[in-house]
Amino acid sequence: MTGEIVFMLVLVAAALVAFFTEIFPIEVTALGLLGILLVTGIVETAAGRVSQLAGRQRWLAIAALLGSVSLLSGFLNNTAVVAI
């Protein structure tokens, strides 16, 4: 495993704990995670891969976004999903 994968696994685990225990308000947790991803550049990598997979067909990117949001909203508060 690379360092990025380990970092993401730790970040996802910390995010799940923070969301479930609500140590901080959900909005603060989501925006903090987004900030961490932006600083490390991982958000851009994920967006680039989705864009690369979708190519010039925007409906594929929209379908990927819709699928991921619908899966996440089944487990997390919708406010957090929208923020992420």
Backbone hydrogen bonds in HBPLUS format (Angstrom, degrees):
<---DONOR---> <-ACCEPTOR-->    atom                        ^
c    i                          cat <-CA-CA->   ^        H-A-AA   ^      H-
h    n   atom  resd res      DA  || num        DHA   H-A  angle D-A-AA Bond
n    s   type  num  typ     dist DA aas  dist angle  dist       angle   num
A0006-VAL N   A0002-THR O   3.19 MM   4  6.51 165.2  2.21 151.8 155.4     1
A0007-PHE N   A0003-GLY O   2.87 MM   4  6.01 160.9  1.90 147.5 153.5     2
A0008-MET N   A0004-GLU O   2.89 MM   4  6.09 159.8  1.93 147.9 153.1     3
A0009-LEU N   A0005-ILE O   2.92 MM   4  6.16 159.3  1.97 151.3 157.0     4
A0010-VAL N   A0006-VAL O   2.94 MM   4  6.16 161.9  1.98 153.5 158.1     5
A0011-LEU N   A0007-PHE O   2.86 MM   4  6.03 157.2  1.91 147.2 154.5     6
A0012-VAL N   A0008-MET O   2.79 MM   4  5.95 159.1  1.83 151.1 156.3     7
A0013-ALA N   A0009-LEU O   2.97 MM   4  6.10 159.9  2.01 144.3 150.1     8
A0014-ALA N   A0010-VAL O   2.88 MM   4  6.08 160.4  1.91 148.9 154.6     9
A0015-ALA N   A0011-LEU O   2.84 MM   4  5.98 150.6  1.92 142.8 151.7    10
A0016-LEU N   A0012-VAL O   2.89 MM   4  6.12 161.3  1.93 151.2 155.4    11
A0017-VAL N   A0013-ALA O   3.05 MM   4  6.27 163.2  2.08 149.0 153.5    12
A0018-ALA N   A0014-ALA O   2.89 MM   4  6.04 161.5  1.92 146.4 152.2    13
A0019-PHE N   A0015-ALA O   2.79 MM   4  5.97 156.5  1.84 152.2 158.8    14
A0020-PHE N   A0016-LEU O   2.91 MM   4  6.00 165.2  1.93 150.2 154.5    15
A0021-THR N   A0017-VAL O   2.92 MM   4  5.92 163.6  1.94 151.2 156.0    16
A0022-GLU N   A0018-ALA O   2.94 MM   4  5.47 130.9  2.19 129.0 140.5    17
A0028-VAL N   A0025-PRO O   3.02 MM   3  5.35 119.1  2.40 105.0 119.6    18
A0029-THR N   A0025-PRO O   3.04 MM   4  6.39 160.6  2.08 158.0 163.9    19
A0030-ALA N   A0026-ILE O   2.93 MM   4  6.13 168.0  1.95 154.0 157.0    20
A0031-LEU N   A0027-GLU O   2.96 MM   4  6.07 166.5  1.98 148.6 152.7    21
A0032-GLY N   A0028-VAL O   2.88 MM   4  5.90 150.3  1.97 142.7 151.4    22
A0033-LEU N   A0029-THR O   2.93 MM   4  6.16 158.8  1.98 150.5 155.8    23
A0034-LEU N   A0030-ALA O   2.93 MM   4  6.15 158.9  1.97 147.6 153.9    24
A0035-GLY N   A0031-LEU O   2.88 MM   4  6.04 152.1  1.96 141.7 149.3    25
A0036-ILE N   A0032-GLY O   2.95 MM   4  6.25 155.6  2.01 147.2 153.4    26
A0037-LEU N   A0033-LEU O   2.93 MM   4  6.20 160.6  1.97 151.7 157.0    27
A0038-LEU N   A0034-LEU O   2.88 MM   4  6.08 150.6  1.96 146.3 154.8    28
A0039-VAL N   A0035-GLY O   2.92 MM   4  6.11 160.9  1.96 151.2 155.9    29
A0040-THR N   A0036-ILE O   3.03 MM   4  6.20 158.1  2.08 148.0 153.6    30
A0041-GLY N   A0037-LEU O   2.96 MM   4  5.91 123.4  2.29 133.3 146.9    31
A0042-ILE N   A0037-LEU O   3.11 MM   5  5.27 122.4  2.46 147.2 154.2    32
A0041-GLY N   A0038-LEU O   3.27 MM   3  5.03 137.5  2.47  90.5 102.2    33
A0045-THR N   A0041-GLY O   3.32 MM   4  6.58 149.0  2.43 138.9 147.1    34
A0046-ALA N   A0042-ILE O   3.00 MM   4  6.29 161.5  2.03 154.3 157.8    35
A0047-ALA N   A0043-VAL O   2.91 MM   4  6.14 165.2  1.93 152.9 157.3    36
A0048-GLY N   A0044-GLU O   2.85 MM   4  5.92 151.7  1.93 142.0 150.2    37
A0049-ARG N   A0045-THR O   2.98 MM   4  6.22 151.2  2.06 146.1 153.4    38
A0050-VAL N   A0046-ALA O   3.02 MM   4  6.29 161.3  2.06 151.9 156.5    39
A0051-SER N   A0047-ALA O   2.92 MM   4  6.04 160.4  1.95 145.8 151.9    40
A0052-GLN N   A0048-GLY O   2.81 MM   4  5.94 148.7  1.91 140.2 149.5    41
A0053-LEU N   A0049-ARG O   2.84 MM   4  6.05 157.0  1.90 148.6 154.3    42
A0054-ALA N   A0050-VAL O   2.91 MM   4  6.07 157.7  1.96 149.1 155.3    43
A0055-GLY N   A0051-SER O   2.91 MM   4  5.91 142.1  2.05 140.0 150.0    44
A0057-GLN N   A0054-ALA O   3.16 MM   3  5.55 154.4  2.22 134.2 133.0    45
A0060-LEU N   A0057-GLN O   3.19 MM   3  5.82 144.2  2.33 112.5 120.6    46
A0061-ALA N   A0058-ARG O   3.07 MM   3  5.23 118.2  2.47 100.2 114.9    47
A0062-ILE N   A0058-ARG O   2.96 MM   4  6.28 160.7  2.00 156.0 161.9    48
A0063-ALA N   A0059-TRP O   2.85 MM   4  5.95 152.2  1.93 139.3 147.3    49
A0064-ALA N   A0060-LEU O   2.91 MM   4  6.13 153.2  1.99 143.4 150.3    50
A0065-LEU N   A0061-ALA O   2.96 MM   4  6.18 159.8  2.00 147.7 153.1    51
A0066-LEU N   A0062-ILE O   2.82 MM   4  6.00 161.7  1.85 150.2 155.8    52
A0067-GLY N   A0063-ALA O   2.87 MM   4  5.99 158.4  1.91 145.5 151.6    53
A0068-SER N   A0064-ALA O   3.01 MM   4  6.19 165.7  2.03 149.0 152.5    54
A0069-VAL N   A0065-LEU O   2.97 MM   4  6.07 162.9  2.00 150.7 155.8    55
A0070-SER N   A0066-LEU O   2.94 MM   4  6.01 159.0  1.98 145.7 151.9    56
A0071-LEU N   A0067-GLY O   3.02 MM   4  6.20 155.0  2.08 146.2 152.7    57
A0072-LEU N   A0068-SER O   2.97 MM   4  6.13 165.5  1.99 149.1 153.2    58
A0073-SER N   A0069-VAL O   2.90 MM   4  5.97 157.9  1.95 149.5 155.6    59
A0074-GLY N   A0071-LEU O   3.28 MM   3  5.48 147.5  2.39 101.1 110.3    60
A0075-PHE N   A0072-LEU O   2.99 MM   3  5.53 152.9  2.06 114.0 121.7    61
A0076-LEU N   A0072-LEU O   2.91 MM   4  5.97 151.4  1.99 158.6 168.0    62
A0080-ALA N   A0077-ASN O   3.06 MM   3  5.51 123.0  2.40 108.7 121.6    63
A0081-VAL N   A0077-ASN O   3.18 MM   4  6.55 155.4  2.24 149.7 157.1    64
A0082-VAL N   A0078-ASN O   2.96 MM   4  6.14 161.5  2.00 151.8 155.7    65
A0083-ALA N   A0079-THR O   3.07 MM   4  6.23 155.4  2.13 143.0 149.9    66
A0084-ILE N   A0080-ALA O   2.92 MM   4  6.15 153.2  2.00 147.6 154.6    67
